[in-house]
Amino acid sequence: MDNKSNESPESIAKEMLIAGETYDAIMSATNLRLKDIKRIQEKEVNPHF
């Protein structure tokens, strides 16, 4: 996934979660903690499904 400098790590992680990427791939691409990724999934991604 292309890491654009104008996108925040949170928005990149959100897109990757929607695309079905693994937590390990998201952590390596965005340098976010697993705790942060799960929070994004719980608060921003899951309510839309």
C-alpha angles and dihedrals in degrees: 000000000000113000105216115200093224094058121083119234088245093058091046090051091049091053091047092050091052089049090054100248119162123255090247092055092048093048092051093046098045105023090229123144120251088245091058093047092051090049091053090049093049098043104033111020108034097052089062094058 
